[in-house]
Amino acid sequence: MSEKENYRLIMVDYESIKYENQKLRDELEVKPAGNFITASVVARPPQMPLDSLLLDRGTEDGINNGDFVLVGERILIGRVAKATGNKAVVALSSFANVASYGCIARTNEPLEIKGMGGGNIEAKIPIDFDIVVGDKIMVNNSFNYLVAVVGSTEEDRSSGFKDILMSLPVNISKINIVFIAPFISE
């Protein structure tokens, strides 16, 4: 058997196993409770632009632009940027210059966060703002979603502000299944 034929058979086996796995997940309802759509990640950086994912589900499955993309029930990693028939592109919360509003879980203080790219998120806040390394940043909608974890804080006394550097709460390279929640405006 040629190397090319062997590779083709391996790919057929892989696709078959992947399909069976997805069917079992769907039948066992291995997803958070509620109105969630399960999707597989089919491409990520470097196959996709930095801070984006390609999913194997789209508008035919009920996914719409703006829907939340979660890992588990409470970890928000981004939003659907563009949904088509059977595919969806996700812009991660760390996508450059994407801003959103959240709060610190420990103090419930509000703040604006902004994606920097490369899985990084930043905030610029007053120097007396109570925030420490390890604080969890939550985004409120109909649920509280964890969106970032504070990695460092740096005070600039001359400007009176702190630069806060955060990261996504999960390693994107290890995620294969995500859950899509419809966006609910309040």
NORJO-V841360 format. One record per pair of residues at least 24 apart in sequence whose C-alpha atoms are under 8 Angstrom apart, sorted by sequence separation. I is the first residue (numbers start at 0). J is the second residue. If there is no record, write none. Layout:
# NORJO-V841360
i: <I | I>
j: <J | J>
This chain:
# NORJO-V841360
i: <36 | 58 | 59 | 93 | 94 | 36 | 57 | 58 | 59 | 60 | 62 | 93 | 36 | 57 | 58 | 59 | 92 | 93 | 57 | 58 | 91 | 93 | 103 | 120 | 56 | 57 | 58 | 92 | 126 | 56 | 57 | 58 | 105 | 126 | 55 | 56 | 57 | 104 | 105 | 126 | 55 | 56 | 103 | 104 | 54 | 55 | 103 | 104 | 53 | 54 | 103 | 104 | 126 | 53 | 54 | 102 | 103 | 125 | 126 | 53 | 54 | 101 | 102 | 125 | 126 | 52 | 53 | 101 | 102 | 124 | 125 | 51 | 52 | 101 | 102 | 123 | 124 | 51 | 52 | 100 | 101 | 123 | 124 | 51 | 52 | 123 | 124 | 31 | 32 | 50 | 51 | 122 | 123 | 30 | 31 | 50 | 121 | 122 | 50 | 121 | 122 | 141 | 50 | 51 | 121 | 140 | 50 | 120 | 121 | 140 | 141 | 49 | 50 | 119 | 120 | 140 | 119 | 120 | 119 | 120 | 118 | 119 | 118 | 92 | 50 | 49 | 50 | 49 | 50 | 73 | 75 | 73 | 74 | 75 | 76 | 73 | 74 | 75 | 73 | 74 | 93 | 93 | 92 | 76 | 76 | 74 | 70 | 70 | 71 | 70 | 71 | 69 | 70 | 68 | 69 | 68 | 69 | 68 | 69 | 67 | 68 | 66 | 67 | 66 | 67 | 66 | 67 | 65 | 66 | 62 | 65 | 63 | 62 | 43 | 40 | 41 | 40 | 39 | 40 | 39 | 40 | 38 | 39 | 37 | 38 | 37 | 38 | 37 | 38 | 36 | 37 | 35 | 36 | 35 | 36 | 35 | 34 | 35 | 31 | 34 | 30>
j: <60 | 82 | 83 | 117 | 118 | 61 | 82 | 83 | 84 | 85 | 87 | 118 | 62 | 83 | 84 | 85 | 118 | 119 | 84 | 85 | 118 | 120 | 130 | 147 | 84 | 85 | 86 | 120 | 154 | 85 | 86 | 87 | 134 | 155 | 85 | 86 | 87 | 134 | 135 | 156 | 86 | 87 | 134 | 135 | 86 | 87 | 135 | 136 | 86 | 87 | 136 | 137 | 159 | 87 | 88 | 136 | 137 | 159 | 160 | 88 | 89 | 136 | 137 | 160 | 161 | 88 | 89 | 137 | 138 | 160 | 161 | 88 | 89 | 138 | 139 | 160 | 161 | 89 | 90 | 138 | 139 | 161 | 162 | 90 | 91 | 162 | 163 | 71 | 72 | 90 | 91 | 162 | 163 | 71 | 72 | 91 | 162 | 163 | 92 | 163 | 164 | 183 | 93 | 94 | 164 | 183 | 94 | 164 | 165 | 184 | 185 | 94 | 95 | 164 | 165 | 185 | 165 | 166 | 166 | 167 | 166 | 167 | 167 | 146 | 116 | 116 | 117 | 117 | 118 | 142 | 144 | 143 | 144 | 145 | 146 | 144 | 145 | 146 | 145 | 146 | 166 | 167 | 167 | 167 | 168 | 168 | 174 | 176 | 177 | 177 | 178 | 177 | 178 | 177 | 178 | 178 | 179 | 179 | 180 | 179 | 180 | 179 | 180 | 180 | 181 | 181 | 182 | 181 | 182 | 179 | 182 | 181 | 181 | 172 | 174 | 175 | 175 | 175 | 176 | 176 | 177 | 176 | 177 | 176 | 177 | 177 | 178 | 178 | 179 | 178 | 179 | 178 | 179 | 179 | 180 | 180 | 180 | 181 | 178 | 181 | 178>
